């Protein structure tokens, strides 16, 4: 089964509102990353948070990490129609021959103009 | 830099056929991976490589082989295609130098197995 699970599966909001997506994972991690995917395209890296960090900011993005609860959240503030995409969390954990990055199933965000 | 390139973009196979999906990167990244994405789903890790000559299995390795003879190339081989392997395949290379950790994805190969 996949390491990360996103919640909600789908989110629909109006432009200007904030969007919050959550990710839970199962094992110890080195870091957690968030990616964005526009329909049918490859994923694009958004932000990384290390296991010893609790909060990171990048522009309109805010990521939190709670290692005791094995969960993370991604907040997009003042959303725009162009933010419409799927968002995935990815966890970096140790594999047999090095760290491996595994993805959750994603949250589909729709921002209505 | 071309980044991560994948060929072909689209492919249709018959059950039992074999083929190789090509992936190349020109960023000198040691770490490369293959994922598959089924409709409405997340990415599942098939195989990954932490450097030339080193490969390892991911979450769903059955039916696929990989090799890593050079830093630049990481081909994925389907041994005997099955309809369950119909999916979009993404190759990625990962930059872990200088304290960063960012994965760069190719545009994907859309595979249909009849």
Backbone of each chain as ProteinMPNN parsed JSONL, in Angstrom:
{"seq_chain_A": "XXXXXXXXXXXXXXXXXXXXXXXXXXXXXXXXXXXXXXXXXXXXXXXXXXXXXXXXXXXXXXXXXXXXXXXXXXXXXXXXXXXXXXXXXXXXXXXXXXXXXXXXXXXXXXXXX", "coords_chain_A": {"N_chain_A": [[0.841, -1.184, 0.0], [0.327, 2.377, -0.455], [2.519, 4.853, 0.898], [1.727, 7.469, 1.616], [-1.338, 9.137, 2.348], [-3.821, 11.197, 1.113], [-6.099, 13.755, 2.134], [-8.789, 15.987, 1.782], [-10.113, 13.797, -0.868], [-11.095, 15.266, -2.951], [-11.554, 18.745, -3.52], [-13.37, 21.698, -3.637], [-13.381, 25.106, -4.164], [-13.913, 28.704, -3.889], [-12.381, 31.328, -5.791], [-9.88, 33.188, -4.107], [-10.391, 32.137, -1.629], [-8.947, 30.072, 1.016], [-7.147, 26.979, 0.686], [-6.892, 23.832, 2.122], [-5.039, 20.904, 2.425], [-4.504, 17.592, 3.5], [-2.122, 15.152, 4.617], [-1.354, 11.867, 5.465], [0.942, 9.473, 6.805], [2.856, 6.385, 7.144], [5.326, 5.291, 8.077], [8.615, 6.03, 9.496], [10.167, 9.005, 8.324], [12.497, 10.771, 6.154], [12.13, 13.193, 4.885], [9.327, 15.193, 3.752], [7.488, 15.856, 0.869], [5.705, 18.08, -1.312], [3.834, 17.972, -4.295], [2.614, 19.176, -7.436], [0.207, 18.504, -9.968], [-0.811, 19.193, -13.114], [-3.543, 18.488, -15.295], [-2.924, 15.442, -16.828], [-0.217, 15.907, -17.087], [3.315, 15.83, -16.166], [4.55, 15.68, -12.747], [5.198, 18.516, -10.627], [7.558, 19.843, -8.462], [6.779, 21.371, -5.357], [7.324, 22.101, -2.603], [9.417, 21.285, 0.175], [9.676, 19.681, 3.308], [11.623, 18.99, 6.094], [12.227, 16.239, 8.366], [12.871, 17.244, 10.85], [11.747, 19.688, 10.954], [8.985, 21.896, 11.508], [7.328, 23.686, 10.245], [7.031, 25.257, 7.068], [7.37, 27.874, 4.657], [6.465, 29.1, 1.435], [6.027, 31.504, -0.709], [2.64, 31.648, -1.429], [2.223, 29.276, -0.199], [1.993, 27.13, 2.595], [3.387, 24.769, 4.651], [2.959, 22.256, 7.053], [4.303, 19.966, 9.465], [3.806, 17.163, 11.44], [5.418, 14.971, 13.143], [4.861, 13.265, 15.221], [2.231, 12.596, 14.914], [2.39, 11.641, 12.426], [1.701, 13.167, 10.117], [0.92, 15.708, 7.67], [0.221, 18.999, 6.435], [-0.898, 20.986, 3.705], [-1.283, 24.285, 2.945], [-2.834, 26.513, 0.833], [-2.958, 29.822, 0.278], [-5.256, 32.51, -0.48], [-6.424, 31.563, -2.981], [-6.248, 30.907, -6.541], [-7.755, 30.645, -9.818], [-5.902, 29.407, -11.434], [-4.637, 27.701, -9.726], [-5.945, 25.341, -9.8], [-5.636, 21.928, -9.868], [-4.11, 18.681, -9.329], [-2.857, 17.678, -6.185], [-0.133, 16.239, -4.563], [1.285, 14.462, -1.855], [4.547, 13.369, -0.959], [6.623, 10.974, 0.475], [9.838, 10.631, 1.787], [11.64, 7.918, 2.52], [13.694, 5.381, 4.061], [14.925, 2.922, 1.882], [15.899, -0.327, 0.627], [18.309, -0.015, -0.829], [18.863, 2.625, -0.552], [17.349, 5.877, -0.111], [13.835, 6.12, -0.786], [11.215, 7.585, -2.68], [7.894, 7.888, -2.18], [4.487, 8.211, -3.21], [1.309, 9.678, -2.301], [-2.267, 9.355, -2.966], [-3.373, 11.702, -3.792], [-4.976, 14.971, -3.873], [-7.631, 16.423, -5.517], [-7.903, 19.616, -6.496], [-10.173, 22.161, -7.137], [-10.538, 25.39, -8.198], [-12.842, 27.799, -8.335], [-13.695, 30.459, -10.523]], "CA_chain_A": [[0.0, 0.0, 0.0], [1.114, 3.574, -0.569], [2.945, 5.421, 2.159], [0.977, 8.669, 1.952], [-2.755, 9.209, 2.008], [-4.284, 12.568, 1.176], [-7.471, 14.004, 2.539], [-9.806, 15.169, 1.119], [-9.795, 13.346, -2.219], [-11.448, 16.356, -3.85], [-11.857, 19.985, -2.807], [-13.82, 22.735, -4.555], [-13.49, 26.365, -3.435], [-13.99, 29.898, -4.72], [-11.161, 32.138, -5.865], [-9.668, 34.034, -2.952], [-10.446, 31.341, -0.39], [-7.789, 29.23, 1.316], [-7.338, 25.544, 0.486], [-6.059, 23.013, 3.001], [-4.985, 19.485, 2.109], [-3.802, 16.852, 4.543], [-1.429, 13.929, 4.205], [-0.908, 11.014, 6.567], [1.877, 8.454, 6.349], [2.882, 5.253, 8.064], [6.628, 4.944, 8.649], [9.522, 7.151, 9.724], [10.564, 9.639, 7.069], [13.583, 11.746, 6.144], [11.458, 14.449, 4.573], [8.039, 15.07, 3.073], [7.453, 16.837, -0.219], [4.419, 18.278, -1.98], [3.941, 18.156, -5.734], [1.391, 19.571, -8.136], [0.093, 17.912, -11.294], [-1.88, 19.643, -13.989], [-4.154, 17.332, -15.929], [-2.194, 14.712, -17.842], [1.176, 16.321, -17.187], [4.192, 15.352, -15.109], [4.44, 16.394, -11.479], [6.128, 19.616, -10.384], [7.877, 19.979, -7.037], [6.345, 22.629, -4.756], [7.956, 22.459, -1.339], [9.939, 20.167, 0.976], [9.846, 19.924, 4.747], [12.445, 17.917, 6.66], [11.592, 15.608, 9.527], [13.131, 18.026, 12.063], [11.086, 20.984, 10.81], [7.555, 21.848, 11.834], [6.568, 24.554, 9.341], [7.785, 25.919, 5.999], [6.563, 28.767, 3.825], [7.001, 29.455, 0.131], [4.989, 32.295, -1.36], [1.305, 31.433, -0.87], [2.165, 27.921, 0.335], [2.457, 26.88, 3.963], [3.372, 23.337, 4.945], [3.27, 21.866, 8.42], [4.629, 18.552, 9.641], [3.709, 16.658, 12.806], [5.952, 13.607, 13.063], [4.25, 12.411, 16.245], [0.965, 12.128, 14.339], [2.686, 11.179, 11.07], [0.788, 13.884, 9.23], [1.347, 16.988, 7.136], [-0.831, 19.725, 5.742], [-0.51, 22.008, 2.737], [-2.251, 25.386, 2.872], [-2.67, 27.474, -0.255], [-3.74, 30.997, 0.646], [-5.741, 33.389, -1.56], [-6.334, 30.7, -4.154], [-6.547, 31.439, -7.876], [-8.235, 29.601, -10.735], [-4.729, 28.705, -11.952], [-4.205, 26.69, -8.748], [-6.683, 24.108, -10.073], [-4.682, 20.861, -10.191], [-4.017, 17.644, -8.299], [-1.735, 17.899, -5.285], [0.317, 14.97, -3.991], [2.399, 14.446, -0.917], [5.501, 12.289, -1.195], [7.467, 10.776, 1.64], [11.175, 10.079, 1.555], [11.961, 6.982, 3.595], [14.831, 4.529, 3.698], [14.66, 1.647, 1.232], [16.973, -1.32, 0.752], [19.569, 0.468, -1.376], [18.872, 4.086, -0.5], [16.012, 6.378, 0.199], [12.86, 6.035, -1.861], [10.172, 8.596, -2.588], [6.61, 7.289, -2.537], [3.445, 9.22, -3.31], [-0.068, 9.393, -1.958], [-3.201, 9.292, -4.08], [-3.623, 13.037, -4.281], [-6.199, 15.747, -3.675], [-7.991, 17.197, -6.697], [-8.373, 20.943, -6.097], [-10.814, 22.99, -8.156], [-10.773, 26.756, -7.746], [-13.843, 28.391, -9.238], [-13.514, 31.913, -10.646]], "C_chain_A": [[0.883, 1.243, 0.0], [1.382, 4.17, 0.801], [2.048, 6.576, 2.571], [-0.469, 8.572, 1.533], [-3.216, 10.641, 2.193], [-5.757, 12.64, 1.538], [-7.717, 15.501, 2.416], [-9.347, 14.669, -0.249], [-10.073, 14.446, -3.224], [-11.89, 17.551, -3.023], [-12.226, 21.04, -3.839], [-14.05, 24.014, -3.763], [-13.631, 27.516, -4.42], [-12.646, 30.613, -4.718], [-11.08, 33.052, -4.657], [-9.731, 33.291, -1.635], [-9.126, 30.574, -0.202], [-8.149, 27.766, 1.104], [-6.374, 24.792, 1.389], [-6.19, 21.549, 2.617], [-4.12, 18.789, 3.149], [-3.2, 15.568, 3.991], [-1.045, 13.157, 5.45], [-0.011, 9.923, 6.001], [2.117, 7.448, 7.463], [4.22, 5.019, 8.751], [7.458, 6.207, 8.885], [10.013, 7.7, 8.391], [11.783, 10.527, 7.265], [13.034, 13.143, 5.847], [10.128, 14.156, 3.909], [7.968, 16.209, 2.057], [6.026, 16.929, -0.768], [4.673, 18.604, -3.446], [2.573, 18.545, -6.285], [1.399, 18.912, -9.514], [-1.099, 18.533, -11.998], [-2.31, 18.462, -14.848], [-3.26, 16.724, -17.01], [-0.728, 15.043, -17.958], [1.993, 15.651, -16.095], [4.059, 16.202, -13.857], [5.53, 17.451, -11.344], [6.303, 19.785, -8.883], [7.45, 21.351, -6.52], [7.193, 23.016, -3.549], [8.366, 21.194, -0.605], [10.013, 20.592, 2.425], [10.589, 18.727, 5.333], [11.808, 17.408, 7.957], [11.826, 16.382, 10.821], [12.536, 19.439, 11.987], [9.598, 20.831, 11.096], [6.726, 22.664, 10.845], [7.517, 25.162, 8.316], [6.821, 26.776, 5.195], [7.272, 28.948, 2.49], [5.899, 30.187, -0.619], [3.647, 32.118, -0.687], [1.145, 30.033, -0.256], [2.687, 27.88, 1.76], [2.298, 25.393, 4.231], [3.692, 23.144, 6.415], [3.541, 20.373, 8.462], [4.545, 18.209, 11.118], [4.162, 15.207, 12.783], [5.35, 12.692, 14.124], [2.926, 11.845, 15.76], [1.16, 11.575, 12.934], [1.72, 11.838, 10.082], [1.391, 15.222, 8.823], [0.142, 17.679, 6.52], [-0.209, 20.752, 4.817], [-1.632, 23.037, 2.684], [-1.877, 26.28, 1.702], [-3.556, 28.669, 0.083], [-4.149, 31.787, -0.591], [-5.708, 32.666, -2.894], [-6.788, 31.412, -5.433], [-7.042, 30.3, -8.756], [-7.066, 28.773, -11.272], [-4.178, 27.676, -10.973], [-4.944, 25.371, -8.941], [-5.725, 23.039, -10.594], [-4.869, 19.749, -9.161], [-2.753, 17.873, -7.486], [-1.415, 16.587, -4.573], [1.377, 15.214, -2.928], [3.27, 13.236, -1.234], [6.413, 12.186, 0.014], [8.772, 10.102, 1.251], [11.527, 9.211, 2.755], [13.053, 6.034, 3.12], [14.365, 3.236, 3.057], [15.885, 0.751, 1.375], [18.313, -0.761, 0.285], [19.639, 1.986, -1.391], [17.472, 4.571, -0.252], [15.113, 6.285, -1.022], [11.731, 7.014, -1.59], [8.874, 7.971, -3.063], [5.501, 8.319, -2.352], [2.112, 8.725, -2.766], [-0.95, 9.464, -3.188], [-3.681, 10.657, -4.535], [-4.949, 13.643, -3.862], [-6.439, 16.56, -4.943], [-8.6, 18.518, -6.228], [-8.966, 21.666, -7.306], [-11.08, 24.359, -7.543], [-11.668, 27.433, -8.761], [-13.696, 29.908, -9.284], [-14.731, 32.678, -10.116]], "O_chain_A": [[2.044, 1.184, 0.403], [0.592, 4.02, 1.733], [1.646, 6.669, 3.73], [-0.791, 7.996, 0.493], [-3.043, 11.237, 3.256], [-6.537, 11.722, 1.285], [-6.892, 16.262, 2.921], [-8.294, 15.082, -0.734], [-9.377, 14.56, -4.233], [-12.513, 17.403, -1.972], [-11.491, 21.257, -4.802], [-14.82, 24.021, -2.802], [-13.487, 27.335, -5.629], [-11.876, 30.514, -3.762], [-12.083, 33.622, -4.229], [-9.189, 33.755, -0.631], [-8.316, 30.449, -1.12], [-9.292, 27.357, 1.309], [-5.179, 25.086, 1.415], [-7.294, 21.017, 2.498], [-3.124, 19.342, 3.616], [-3.702, 14.983, 3.031], [-0.476, 13.719, 6.385], [-0.181, 9.499, 4.858], [1.647, 7.628, 8.587], [4.246, 4.588, 9.904], [7.05, 7.309, 8.518], [10.246, 6.946, 7.446], [12.073, 10.978, 8.373], [13.422, 14.13, 6.471], [9.837, 13.015, 3.548], [8.331, 17.351, 2.339], [5.252, 15.975, -0.692], [5.566, 19.374, -3.799], [1.533, 18.279, -5.682], [2.446, 18.778, -10.147], [-2.24, 18.42, -11.548], [-1.526, 17.546, -15.095], [-2.888, 17.39, -17.975], [-0.048, 14.518, -18.839], [1.448, 14.99, -15.211], [3.522, 17.308, -13.901], [6.632, 17.304, -11.873], [5.331, 19.861, -8.133], [7.719, 22.37, -7.155], [7.717, 24.128, -3.481], [7.729, 20.15, -0.751], [10.37, 21.729, 2.733], [10.215, 17.58, 5.089], [10.962, 18.072, 8.554], [11.081, 16.212, 11.786], [12.794, 20.277, 12.852], [9.033, 19.749, 10.936], [5.55, 22.368, 10.63], [8.646, 25.533, 8.635], [5.637, 26.465, 5.063], [8.5, 28.951, 2.413], [4.952, 29.569, -1.105], [3.513, 32.405, 0.502], [0.048, 29.658, 0.158], [3.69, 28.512, 2.09], [1.217, 24.829, 4.062], [4.588, 23.792, 6.957], [3.074, 19.615, 7.611], [5.145, 18.886, 11.953], [3.385, 14.314, 12.443], [5.329, 11.473, 13.948], [2.539, 10.742, 16.148], [0.21, 11.094, 12.317], [1.025, 11.165, 9.321], [2.238, 15.788, 9.513], [-0.831, 17.033, 6.132], [0.851, 21.312, 5.095], [-2.785, 22.702, 2.411], [-0.742, 26.745, 1.597], [-4.777, 28.533, 0.165], [-3.475, 31.742, -1.621], [-5.041, 33.107, -3.83], [-7.576, 32.357, -5.413], [-6.781, 29.131, -8.475], [-7.217, 27.58, -11.535], [-3.337, 26.86, -11.348], [-4.598, 24.377, -8.302], [-5.083, 23.218, -11.628], [-5.681, 19.864, -8.243], [-1.706, 18.218, -8.033], [-2.303, 15.915, -4.05], [2.252, 16.066, -3.087], [2.785, 12.213, -1.717], [6.914, 13.193, 0.515], [8.795, 9.135, 0.488], [11.691, 9.709, 3.868], [13.301, 5.905, 1.921], [13.518, 2.531, 3.606], [16.793, 1.043, 2.153], [19.34, -0.999, 0.92], [20.399, 2.566, -2.166], [16.525, 3.788, -0.191], [15.583, 6.363, -2.157], [11.34, 7.245, -0.445], [8.764, 7.567, -4.22], [5.561, 9.176, -1.47], [1.823, 7.529, -2.766], [-0.464, 9.614, -4.309], [-4.338, 10.76, -5.571], [-5.907, 12.94, -3.541], [-5.56, 17.297, -5.391], [-9.68, 18.537, -5.637], [-8.336, 21.766, -8.358], [-11.75, 24.481, -6.518], [-11.285, 27.616, -9.917], [-13.586, 30.567, -8.25], [-14.748, 33.908, -10.144]]}, "seq_chain_B": "XXXXXXXXXXXXXXXXXXXXXXXXXXXXXXXXXXXXXXXXXXXXXXXXXXXXXXXXXXXXXXXXXXXXXXXXXXXXXXXXXXXXXXXXXXXXXXXXXXXXXXXXXXXXXXXXXX", "coords_chain_B": {"N_chain_B": [[19.345, 22.808, -20.87], [17.666, 19.719, -21.41], [16.313, 18.399, -19.482], [14.295, 15.87, -18.158], [13.673, 13.354, -20.374], [11.347, 11.33, -22.166], [10.613, 8.514, -24.14], [8.536, 6.254, -26.027], [5.919, 8.789, -26.502], [3.336, 7.853, -26.688], [2.0, 4.538, -26.768], [0.806, 1.485, -28.064], [0.244, -1.805, -27.252], [0.01, -5.355, -27.829], [-1.307, -7.997, -25.834], [1.205, -9.868, -24.257], [3.326, -8.969, -25.78], [6.605, -7.473, -25.74], [8.405, -4.588, -24.617], [10.475, -1.615, -24.467], [10.558, 1.199, -22.46], [11.941, 4.334, -22.821], [14.12, 6.464, -20.962], [15.8, 9.434, -20.243], [18.144, 11.674, -18.735], [19.712, 14.865, -18.432], [20.914, 16.138, -16.337], [22.772, 15.179, -14.666], [22.016, 13.727, -12.418], [22.176, 11.382, -9.781], [20.135, 9.77, -8.896], [17.34, 8.025, -10.026], [13.955, 7.239, -11.03], [11.098, 5.117, -11.73], [7.659, 5.452, -12.199], [4.201, 4.468, -12.155], [0.998, 5.641, -13.141], [-2.283, 5.207, -12.622], [-5.643, 5.843, -13.868], [-7.06, 8.571, -12.144], [-5.602, 8.083, -9.888], [-2.834, 8.018, -7.546], [0.791, 8.143, -7.864], [2.628, 5.184, -8.296], [5.502, 3.562, -7.198], [7.736, 1.87, -9.246], [10.402, 0.879, -9.939], [13.625, 1.917, -8.752], [16.738, 3.774, -8.851], [19.826, 4.396, -7.376], [22.154, 5.122, -8.461], [24.542, 4.583, -11.138], [24.599, 1.215, -12.087], [23.226, 0.331, -9.851], [20.175, -0.795, -8.794], [16.802, -0.995, -7.534], [13.813, -2.481, -6.163], [10.512, -1.088, -6.219], [7.212, -0.334, -5.131], [5.538, -1.758, -6.881], [6.885, -3.866, -8.623], [6.594, -6.154, -10.201], [6.658, -7.746, -13.349], [8.174, -5.927, -14.644], [11.418, -4.832, -15.692], [14.533, -3.236, -14.963], [17.564, -1.442, -15.789], [20.699, 0.135, -15.142], [23.054, 1.393, -16.701], [24.401, 3.692, -17.3], [24.758, 7.045, -15.976], [22.977, 8.751, -17.196], [20.84, 7.339, -18.44], [17.876, 5.369, -17.985], [16.253, 2.828, -18.646], [13.035, 1.214, -18.87], [11.776, -1.975, -18.905], [9.142, -3.862, -20.221], [8.233, -7.076, -19.814], [6.389, -9.066, -20.705], [3.671, -7.938, -21.903], [0.642, -7.047, -20.216], [-2.908, -6.477, -19.938], [-3.369, -5.23, -17.465], [-1.232, -3.597, -17.19], [-1.741, -1.313, -18.537], [-1.436, 2.085, -18.452], [-0.183, 5.31, -17.354], [3.158, 6.09, -17.605], [5.706, 7.454, -15.709], [8.916, 8.798, -15.679], [11.522, 9.845, -13.503], [14.047, 12.051, -12.282], [16.256, 12.762, -9.608], [17.4, 15.354, -7.624], [19.668, 15.559, -5.153], [21.687, 17.029, -4.185], [23.724, 19.315, -2.294], [22.061, 19.746, -0.068], [19.515, 19.973, -1.059], [16.429, 18.477, -2.206], [14.82, 17.435, -4.714], [12.548, 16.212, -7.053], [12.443, 15.643, -10.509], [10.21, 15.375, -13.14], [9.561, 13.495, -16.133], [7.602, 13.893, -19.2], [5.891, 11.764, -19.455], [4.727, 8.5, -20.566], [2.13, 7.18, -22.355], [0.636, 4.195, -22.122], [-1.11, 1.6, -23.658], [-2.429, -1.575, -23.322], [-3.667, -4.114, -25.183]], "CA_chain_B": [[19.067, 21.43, -20.411], [16.389, 19.138, -21.812], [15.643, 17.876, -18.301], [14.002, 14.44, -18.243], [12.955, 13.043, -21.603], [10.799, 9.976, -22.242], [10.074, 8.076, -25.434], [7.687, 7.136, -26.821], [4.867, 9.485, -25.762], [2.178, 6.954, -26.709], [2.32, 3.197, -27.266], [-0.221, 0.458, -27.948], [0.811, -3.154, -27.348], [-0.876, -6.493, -27.657], [-0.944, -8.85, -24.707], [2.318, -10.772, -24.501], [4.441, -8.28, -26.419], [7.545, -6.812, -24.847], [8.926, -3.32, -25.128], [11.284, -0.817, -23.547], [10.303, 2.629, -22.356], [13.22, 5.003, -22.651], [14.179, 7.653, -20.108], [17.138, 10.015, -20.172], [18.23, 12.986, -18.087], [20.988, 15.536, -18.696], [21.201, 16.974, -15.174], [23.8, 14.475, -13.894], [21.471, 13.251, -11.151], [22.463, 9.986, -9.522], [18.931, 9.055, -8.491], [16.24, 8.028, -10.994], [12.843, 6.365, -10.646], [9.96, 4.912, -12.608], [6.355, 5.365, -11.545], [3.023, 4.343, -13.0], [-0.164, 6.337, -12.614], [-3.545, 4.741, -13.18], [-6.61, 6.948, -13.882], [-7.578, 9.054, -10.866], [-4.806, 7.545, -8.784], [-1.511, 8.585, -7.346], [1.9, 7.458, -8.512], [3.176, 4.034, -7.579], [6.908, 3.378, -7.532], [8.001, 0.568, -9.859], [11.805, 0.611, -9.629], [14.429, 3.115, -8.632], [18.176, 3.556, -8.93], [20.551, 5.456, -6.658], [23.371, 5.409, -9.202], [24.844, 3.606, -12.189], [24.86, -0.136, -11.607], [22.446, 0.008, -8.648], [18.728, -0.644, -8.941], [16.047, -1.632, -6.455], [12.387, -2.571, -6.435], [9.598, -0.218, -5.522], [5.974, -0.928, -4.631], [4.876, -2.62, -7.867], [7.932, -4.193, -9.598], [6.363, -7.375, -10.982], [6.387, -7.561, -14.771], [9.05, -4.875, -15.159], [12.842, -4.891, -15.406], [15.287, -2.025, -15.235], [19.013, -1.499, -15.678], [21.251, 1.501, -15.093], [24.45, 1.252, -17.112], [24.98, 5.03, -17.297], [24.039, 8.009, -15.137], [21.962, 9.466, -17.974], [19.733, 6.55, -18.973], [17.24, 4.425, -17.057], [15.14, 2.233, -19.401], [12.093, 0.31, -18.195], [11.365, -3.038, -19.837], [7.978, -4.701, -19.961], [8.68, -8.389, -20.274], [5.275, -9.686, -21.419], [2.651, -6.959, -21.543], [-0.684, -7.494, -19.81], [-3.849, -5.337, -19.866], [-3.233, -4.557, -16.176], [-0.131, -2.648, -17.278], [-2.227, -0.095, -19.168], [-1.213, 3.133, -17.469], [0.758, 6.346, -17.75], [4.432, 5.825, -16.946], [6.536, 8.636, -15.51], [10.288, 8.674, -15.225], [11.92, 11.022, -12.742], [15.397, 12.088, -11.726], [16.174, 13.402, -8.295], [18.566, 16.123, -7.223], [19.822, 15.564, -3.689], [22.96, 17.688, -3.911], [23.729, 20.596, -1.606], [20.964, 19.885, 0.89], [18.2, 20.013, -1.693], [15.822, 17.185, -2.549], [13.752, 17.764, -5.657], [12.416, 15.225, -8.115], [12.017, 16.231, -11.772], [9.483, 14.355, -13.874], [9.381, 13.559, -17.565], [6.221, 14.167, -19.628], [5.062, 10.566, -19.371], [4.412, 7.622, -21.7], [0.796, 6.604, -22.194], [0.692, 2.829, -22.65], [-2.333, 0.805, -23.685], [-2.204, -2.982, -23.655], [-4.951, -4.696, -25.631]], "C_chain_B": [[17.719, 20.956, -20.897], [15.622, 18.624, -20.605], [15.503, 16.364, -18.414], [13.177, 14.203, -19.503], [12.523, 11.588, -21.597], [10.332, 9.718, -23.67], [9.616, 6.641, -25.324], [6.7, 7.894, -25.945], [3.612, 8.614, -25.653], [2.622, 5.604, -27.26], [1.116, 2.294, -27.056], [0.449, -0.892, -28.178], [-0.301, -4.182, -27.306], [-0.388, -7.315, -26.47], [0.174, -9.804, -25.112], [3.522, -10.128, -25.174], [5.361, -7.682, -25.361], [7.974, -5.489, -25.468], [9.723, -2.621, -24.041], [10.853, 0.634, -23.622], [11.628, 3.315, -22.03], [13.088, 6.229, -21.755], [15.619, 8.134, -20.069], [17.063, 11.363, -19.463], [19.632, 13.546, -18.292], [21.399, 16.44, -17.549], [22.229, 16.326, -14.254], [23.316, 14.047, -12.511], [21.778, 11.77, -10.98], [21.175, 9.165, -9.408], [17.855, 9.178, -9.571], [15.192, 7.0, -10.583], [11.873, 6.206, -11.8], [8.705, 4.757, -11.761], [5.295, 5.036, -12.602], [1.855, 5.047, -12.319], [-1.4, 5.845, -13.351], [-4.576, 5.861, -13.046], [-7.14, 7.288, -12.496], [-6.791, 8.6, -9.658], [-3.505, 8.32, -8.633], [-0.458, 7.796, -8.102], [2.369, 6.301, -7.649], [4.579, 3.754, -8.107], [7.142, 1.966, -8.055], [9.42, 0.107, -9.512], [12.513, 1.943, -9.444], [15.908, 2.745, -8.642], [18.874, 4.72, -8.249], [21.891, 5.766, -7.333], [23.612, 4.334, -10.244], [25.211, 2.27, -11.568], [24.046, -0.568, -10.405], [20.963, 0.252, -8.929], [18.039, -1.373, -7.794], [14.563, -1.581, -6.794], [11.615, -1.546, -5.621], [8.378, -0.982, -5.05], [5.379, -1.963, -5.575], [5.869, -3.06, -8.95], [7.622, -5.352, -10.546], [5.984, -7.05, -12.42], [7.284, -6.528, -15.427], [10.507, -5.166, -14.776], [13.468, -3.542, -15.694], [16.775, -2.342, -15.198], [19.51, -0.066, -15.669], [22.741, 1.391, -15.408], [25.146, 2.613, -17.162], [24.181, 5.93, -16.362], [22.844, 8.585, -15.876], [20.715, 8.647, -18.266], [19.191, 5.548, -17.967], [16.037, 3.811, -17.771], [14.31, 1.277, -18.558], [11.6, -0.707, -19.218], [10.137, -3.766, -19.342], [8.251, -6.047, -20.609], [7.631, -9.077, -21.139], [4.029, -8.88, -21.047], [1.304, -7.609, -21.224], [-1.613, -6.284, -19.741], [-3.743, -4.556, -18.558], [-2.089, -3.543, -16.162], [-0.493, -1.408, -18.093], [-2.183, 1.021, -18.142], [-0.416, 4.263, -18.12], [2.027, 6.146, -16.928], [5.258, 7.107, -16.901], [7.914, 8.223, -15.025], [10.658, 9.957, -14.494], [13.382, 10.92, -12.36], [15.391, 13.024, -10.524], [17.486, 14.073, -7.961], [18.622, 16.179, -5.708], [21.124, 16.245, -3.285], [22.75, 18.975, -3.124], [22.563, 20.816, -0.672], [19.59, 19.974, 0.279], [17.685, 18.591, -1.898], [14.618, 17.477, -3.414], [13.723, 16.723, -6.757], [11.833, 15.927, -9.349], [11.41, 15.122, -12.627], [9.546, 14.598, -15.381], [7.917, 13.743, -17.905], [5.312, 12.95, -19.611], [4.955, 9.812, -20.683], [3.065, 6.988, -21.421], [0.74, 5.27, -22.904], [-0.675, 2.178, -22.543], [-1.987, -0.604, -24.109], [-3.553, -3.625, -23.97], [-5.008, -6.198, -25.393]], "O_chain_B": [[16.733, 21.688, -20.815], [14.409, 18.429, -20.684], [16.465, 15.663, -18.726], [12.106, 14.788, -19.671], [13.233, 10.719, -21.092], [9.739, 10.582, -24.316], [10.235, 5.861, -24.6], [6.655, 7.654, -24.739], [2.915, 8.643, -24.638], [3.508, 5.532, -28.112], [0.481, 2.328, -26.002], [1.137, -1.092, -29.179], [-1.4, -3.921, -26.817], [0.8, -7.32, -26.15], [0.111, -10.457, -26.154], [4.621, -10.683, -25.143], [4.945, -7.421, -24.232], [7.91, -5.302, -26.684], [9.66, -2.978, -22.865], [10.79, 1.225, -24.7], [12.335, 2.934, -21.097], [12.08, 6.936, -21.786], [16.544, 7.343, -19.885], [16.075, 12.09, -19.566], [20.613, 12.803, -18.322], [22.144, 17.4, -17.749], [22.529, 16.857, -13.184], [24.09, 14.007, -11.555], [21.653, 10.992, -11.927], [21.146, 7.994, -9.787], [17.5, 10.283, -9.982], [15.488, 6.028, -9.889], [11.822, 7.027, -12.717], [8.685, 4.043, -10.759], [5.482, 5.298, -13.79], [1.736, 5.05, -11.094], [-1.54, 6.047, -14.557], [-4.413, 6.743, -12.204], [-7.607, 6.415, -11.766], [-7.26, 8.719, -8.526], [-3.138, 9.148, -9.466], [-0.774, 6.895, -8.879], [2.49, 6.423, -6.43], [4.804, 3.716, -9.316], [6.794, 0.985, -7.397], [9.607, -0.927, -8.87], [12.047, 2.975, -9.928], [16.284, 1.586, -8.468], [18.561, 5.882, -8.505], [22.669, 6.578, -6.832], [22.958, 3.291, -10.231], [26.025, 2.197, -10.647], [24.155, -1.714, -9.97], [20.556, 1.366, -9.258], [18.621, -2.257, -7.165], [14.115, -0.76, -7.595], [11.996, -1.184, -4.508], [8.48, -2.131, -4.621], [4.779, -2.939, -5.125], [5.711, -2.66, -10.103], [8.291, -5.522, -11.566], [5.124, -6.211, -12.684], [7.173, -6.276, -16.627], [10.79, -5.673, -13.69], [13.001, -2.796, -16.554], [17.196, -3.363, -14.655], [18.821, 0.841, -16.135], [23.577, 1.307, -14.508], [26.373, 2.673, -17.073], [23.05, 5.605, -16.001], [21.814, 8.876, -15.267], [19.623, 9.211, -18.335], [19.944, 4.952, -17.197], [14.905, 4.231, -17.528], [14.821, 0.619, -17.651], [11.072, -0.34, -20.268], [10.085, -4.227, -18.202], [8.473, -6.132, -21.817], [7.957, -9.615, -22.196], [3.414, -9.113, -20.006], [0.887, -8.575, -21.864], [-1.146, -5.169, -19.508], [-3.998, -3.352, -18.536], [-1.983, -2.73, -15.244], [0.355, -0.544, -18.315], [-2.811, 0.928, -17.087], [-0.028, 4.177, -19.285], [1.973, 6.046, -15.702], [5.479, 7.758, -17.923], [8.063, 7.422, -14.103], [10.161, 11.032, -14.83], [13.897, 9.823, -12.14], [14.599, 13.965, -10.457], [18.548, 13.453, -8.005], [17.753, 16.76, -5.058], [21.607, 16.057, -2.169], [21.725, 19.641, -3.268], [22.114, 21.949, -0.496], [18.594, 20.045, 0.999], [18.437, 17.625, -1.773], [13.525, 17.736, -2.91], [14.76, 16.391, -7.331], [10.873, 16.692, -9.255], [12.014, 14.066, -12.815], [9.58, 15.738, -15.844], [7.071, 13.75, -17.011], [4.095, 13.083, -19.738], [5.075, 10.388, -21.764], [2.869, 6.342, -20.392], [0.79, 5.206, -24.132], [-1.313, 2.198, -21.491], [-1.333, -0.812, -25.131], [-4.453, -3.67, -23.131], [-6.012, -6.836, -25.711]]}, "name": "protein", "num_of_chains": 2, "seq": "XXXXXXXXXXXXXXXXXXXXXXXXXXXXXXXXXXXXXXXXXXXXXXXXXXXXXXXXXXXXXXXXXXXXXXXXXXXXXXXXXXXXXXXXXXXXXXXXXXXXXXXXXXXXXXXXXXXXXXXXXXXXXXXXXXXXXXXXXXXXXXXXXXXXXXXXXXXXXXXXXXXXXXXXXXXXXXXXXXXXXXXXXXXXXXXXXXXXXXXXXXXXXXXXXXXXXXXXXXXXXXXXXXX"}
